[in-house]
Amino acid sequence: MNLKPHKTANAPYTLDRFDGFPDAAERKGDAHLCSLSKALEHPNVQLMTNTKVLRLNTNEAGDTVTEVVIEQNGETKTLTAELVVLSAGAINSAAVLLESKSEKFPNGLANSSDQVGRNYMFHQNSALVAIYTEPNPTKFGKTFGVNDFYHANKGYEYPLGHIQMLGKSDEHQIKADSPVPAPGFTFELMAKHAVDFWLTSEDLPDPENRVTVENGQIKISYTPNNQEGHGYLKEELIKALKASGKFDSFLFKGIYFSKGMDIASPAHQNGTTKMGTDPATSVVDTYCKAHDLNNLYIVDGGFFVSSGAVNPALTIIAMALRVGEYIKNNVLKS
Ligand SMILES: Cc1cc2nc3c(=O)[nH]c(=O)nc-3n(C[C@H](O)[C@H](O)[C@H](O)COP(=O)(O)OP(=O)(O)OC[C@H]3O[C@@H](n4cnc5c(N)ncnc54)[C@H](O)[C@@H]3O)c2cc1C
């Protein structure tokens, strides 16, 4: 089914935040607006909705993907292609590969290294809400970041990480994360004064932190690391806020809510099909081609070898553009 790009400049509502929400009025520079709608202008591009990739099949030699098995509106179909790019995100790409096991590949496709699904990372992330003495009327707050504590800092020998603003919180979010019960108007007042931060520290690759599939269910096994550095990062932010004298009012004396993002928050998922030059220890080569296959590219957060401590999307976008250019100039031409 073709989905035509829709122009809804006169959408009847205006979002008061973008974080995690699509904007039908198309004012948000998301994947739909910046790339999907542009791609769909080409007559040879088709978007299939309500469609899930179940598995990839190979030729008898096992070196070329020949079929993509999909489920569309409850019906199983098979597509064929000369070149396949798998971009289902770090968790789901790994799951598709693991589900593509066969007699020839009992551990899943592209997995001779046994690295598919391993080294799952999603950052040490925390939201920290500080209550400012003045009301904070900000709507689209995510335009400011601080890397002053990115590297080793204040006697701690490892990097701490990155601080940026978070989309503006409201009374419902503050109520949900409040350690103490209070009447609704208190949360409303706090939300009015809230300044919202997002803290990110590196998540280190650990082969035991991994995506597996058991009886068709995706399972994530994860033991956190680098939590000490993340704790110091939080301390540095709170110290700086206190030093400003603007976050310790009579009304809101030193109120800082902080919520760490756990395994249920896979927003920054990466690392499960790691890149490398050695097929024995990595899944894809430096152009995201699966070492084991001639015509399979895996281009999403999976290629990360380490996660750094900044948001992943720009790196994923840069790699997608780089690999696209490579395929256009080197693979499709040959
Ligand atoms: C609320 C939120 C806020 C974020 N904010 C930021 C930010 O400010 N900055 C930043 O850099 N990053 C941010 N991120 C992270 C960023 O969105 C991801 O890093 C990025 O989108 C990952 O790109 P990807 O190509 O790996 O996967 P995705 O963008 O997740 O794309 C994977 C696609 O594959 C589809 N798919 C999955 N499985 C299948 C299947 N079996 N068959 C068919 N299709 C499938 C999915 O539906 C999806 O469309 C945020 C994430 C969230 C959730």
The ligand as an SDF file (V2000), in Angstrom:
LIG
                    3D

 53 58  0  0  0  0  0  0  0  0999 V2000
   10.8850    9.1880   23.0860 C   0  0  0  0  0  0  0  0  0  0  0  0
   12.2290    9.1310   22.3980 C   0  0  0  0  0  0  0  0  0  0  0  0
   13.0060   10.2800   22.2850 C   0  0  0  0  0  0  0  0  0  0  0  0
   14.2320   10.2350   21.6350 C   0  0  0  0  0  0  0  0  0  0  0  0
   14.9630   11.3910   21.5310 N   0  0  0  0  0  0  0  0  0  0  0  0
   16.1310   11.3620   20.8780 C   0  0  0  0  0  0  0  0  0  0  0  0
   16.8840   12.5680   20.6880 C   0  0  0  0  0  0  0  0  0  0  0  0
   16.4810   13.6370   21.1040 O   0  0  0  0  0  0  0  0  0  0  0  0
   18.0580   12.4820   20.0180 N   0  0  0  0  0  0  0  0  0  0  0  0
   18.5410   11.3010   19.5390 C   0  0  0  0  0  0  0  0  0  0  0  0
   19.6140   11.2950   18.9390 O   0  0  0  0  0  0  0  0  0  0  0  0
   17.8580   10.1560   19.7010 N   0  0  0  0  0  0  0  0  0  0  0  0
   16.6770   10.1660   20.3560 C   0  0  0  0  0  0  0  0  0  0  0  0
   15.9740    9.0020   20.4980 N   0  0  0  0  0  0  0  0  0  0  0  0
   16.5770    7.7670   19.9700 C   0  0  0  0  0  0  0  0  0  0  0  0
   16.3640    7.6610   18.4830 C   0  0  0  0  0  0  0  0  0  0  0  0
   14.9740    7.7840   18.1910 O   0  0  0  0  0  0  0  0  0  0  0  0
   16.9030    6.2980   18.0230 C   0  0  0  0  0  0  0  0  0  0  0  0
   18.2770    6.2140   18.3770 O   0  0  0  0  0  0  0  0  0  0  0  0
   16.8020    6.1050   16.5190 C   0  0  0  0  0  0  0  0  0  0  0  0
   15.4960    6.3360   16.0350 O   0  0  0  0  0  0  0  0  0  0  0  0
   17.1910    4.6790   16.1990 C   0  0  0  0  0  0  0  0  0  0  0  0
   17.2280    4.5390   14.8010 O   0  0  0  0  0  0  0  0  0  0  0  0
   17.2050    3.0990   14.1540 P   0  0  0  0  0  0  0  0  0  0  0  0
   17.2460    3.3030   12.6860 O   0  0  0  0  0  0  0  0  0  0  0  0
   18.2240    2.2610   14.8130 O   0  0  0  0  0  0  0  0  0  0  0  0
   15.7770    2.4600   14.5630 O   0  0  0  0  0  0  0  0  0  0  0  0
   14.3020    3.0480   14.5040 P   0  0  0  0  0  0  0  0  0  0  0  0
   14.2870    4.5160   14.2710 O   0  0  0  0  0  0  0  0  0  0  0  0
   13.6180    2.5180   15.7330 O   0  0  0  0  0  0  0  0  0  0  0  0
   13.7010    2.3530   13.2130 O   0  0  0  0  0  0  0  0  0  0  0  0
   13.3730    0.9970   13.1800 C   0  0  0  0  0  0  0  0  0  0  0  0
   12.1120    0.8210   12.3650 C   0  0  0  0  0  0  0  0  0  0  0  0
   11.9400   -0.5650   12.0670 O   0  0  0  0  0  0  0  0  0  0  0  0
   10.5900   -0.9500   12.3010 C   0  0  0  0  0  0  0  0  0  0  0  0
   10.5980   -2.3820   12.6390 N   0  0  0  0  0  0  0  0  0  0  0  0
   11.0680   -2.9900   13.7540 C   0  0  0  0  0  0  0  0  0  0  0  0
   10.9530   -4.3310   13.6500 N   0  0  0  0  0  0  0  0  0  0  0  0
   10.4110   -4.5820   12.4430 C   0  0  0  0  0  0  0  0  0  0  0  0
   10.0390   -5.7750   11.7570 C   0  0  0  0  0  0  0  0  0  0  0  0
   10.2450   -6.9890   12.2870 N   0  0  0  0  0  0  0  0  0  0  0  0
    9.4670   -5.6390   10.5340 N   0  0  0  0  0  0  0  0  0  0  0  0
    9.2660   -4.4320    9.9650 C   0  0  0  0  0  0  0  0  0  0  0  0
    9.6240   -3.2580   10.5570 N   0  0  0  0  0  0  0  0  0  0  0  0
   10.1840   -3.3460   11.7870 C   0  0  0  0  0  0  0  0  0  0  0  0
   10.1410   -0.0380   13.4470 C   0  0  0  0  0  0  0  0  0  0  0  0
    8.7360    0.0850   13.4390 O   0  0  0  0  0  0  0  0  0  0  0  0
   10.8430    1.2740   13.0870 C   0  0  0  0  0  0  0  0  0  0  0  0
   10.0710    2.0330   12.1990 O   0  0  0  0  0  0  0  0  0  0  0  0
   14.7300    9.0120   21.1160 C   0  0  0  0  0  0  0  0  0  0  0  0
   13.9500    7.8520   21.2080 C   0  0  0  0  0  0  0  0  0  0  0  0
   12.7130    7.9090   21.8410 C   0  0  0  0  0  0  0  0  0  0  0  0
   11.8830    6.6440   21.9250 C   0  0  0  0  0  0  0  0  0  0  0  0
  1  2  1  0
  2  3  1  0
  2 52  2  0
  3  4  2  0
  4  5  1  0
  4 50  1  0
  5  6  2  0
  6  7  1  0
  6 13  1  0
  7  8  2  0
  7  9  1  0
  9 10  1  0
 10 11  2  0
 10 12  1  0
 12 13  2  0
 13 14  1  0
 14 15  1  0
 14 50  1  0
 15 16  1  0
 16 17  1  0
 16 18  1  0
 18 19  1  0
 18 20  1  0
 20 21  1  0
 20 22  1  0
 22 23  1  0
 23 24  1  0
 24 25  2  0
 24 26  1  0
 24 27  1  0
 27 28  1  0
 28 29  2  0
 28 30  1  0
 28 31  1  0
 31 32  1  0
 32 33  1  0
 33 34  1  0
 33 48  1  0
 34 35  1  0
 35 36  1  0
 35 46  1  0
 36 37  1  0
 36 45  1  0
 37 38  2  0
 38 39  1  0
 39 40  1  0
 39 45  2  0
 40 41  1  0
 40 42  2  0
 42 43  1  0
 43 44  2  0
 44 45  1  0
 46 47  1  0
 46 48  1  0
 48 49  1  0
 50 51  2  0
 51 52  1  0
 52 53  1  0
M  END
$$$$
